[in-house]
Amino acid sequence: MNNNLTKVVLPAWIFEQARDKEHLKKLVLDYMQRYPKDYVVKGIKNGFAVCIKN
């Protein structure tokens, strides 16, 4: 397992507001702007943004 792999809990409102998969991606990326720039989102799984921390 990659030691730089981390999960960020996503708030429920993101999933409630998302109209489709593309809109979900946009909402997650917008939300992640509040995290340090070295967090790169690799996927969304079970309410978490799975990120690589560089």
C-alpha positions as CSV (number, residue, x, y, z in Angstrom):
1,M,0.0,0.0,0.0
2,N,1.2,3.4,-0.9
3,N,2.2,5.4,2.3
4,N,1.2,8.6,0.5
5,L,-2.4,7.4,0.0
6,T,-4.9,9.2,2.2
7,K,-8.7,9.4,2.4
8,V,-10.6,12.7,2.9
9,V,-14.2,12.4,4.3
10,L,-16.6,14.2,1.9
11,P,-19.6,16.0,3.3
12,A,-23.0,14.6,2.5
13,W,-24.1,17.8,0.7
14,I,-21.7,17.0,-2.1
15,F,-23.6,13.7,-2.9
16,E,-27.0,15.4,-2.3
17,Q,-26.3,18.2,-4.8
18,A,-24.5,16.2,-7.5
19,R,-26.8,15.9,-10.5
20,D,-24.6,13.3,-12.2
21,K,-21.1,11.7,-12.1
22,E,-19.4,14.7,-13.8
23,H,-21.1,17.2,-11.5
24,L,-19.9,15.0,-8.5
25,K,-16.3,15.2,-9.8
26,K,-16.5,19.0,-10.0
27,L,-18.0,19.4,-6.6
28,V,-15.3,17.2,-5.1
29,L,-12.5,19.1,-6.8
30,D,-14.0,22.4,-5.7
31,Y,-14.3,21.1,-2.1
32,M,-10.7,19.8,-2.2
33,Q,-9.4,23.4,-2.8
34,R,-9.5,23.9,0.9
35,Y,-6.8,21.2,1.4
36,P,-3.1,21.6,0.7
37,K,-2.2,21.7,-3.0
38,D,-0.2,18.4,-2.6
39,Y,-3.4,16.4,-2.3
40,V,-4.3,14.9,-5.7
41,V,-7.7,13.2,-6.0
42,K,-7.4,9.8,-7.6
43,G,-10.9,8.6,-7.0
44,I,-14.1,8.7,-4.9
45,K,-15.0,5.6,-2.9
46,N,-17.6,5.1,-0.1
47,G,-17.9,8.8,0.8
48,F,-14.2,9.5,0.7
49,A,-11.9,11.2,-1.8
50,V,-9.0,8.9,-2.2
51,C,-5.9,11.1,-2.6
52,I,-2.2,10.8,-3.1
53,K,-0.3,13.2,-0.9
54,N,2.9,14.3,-2.7
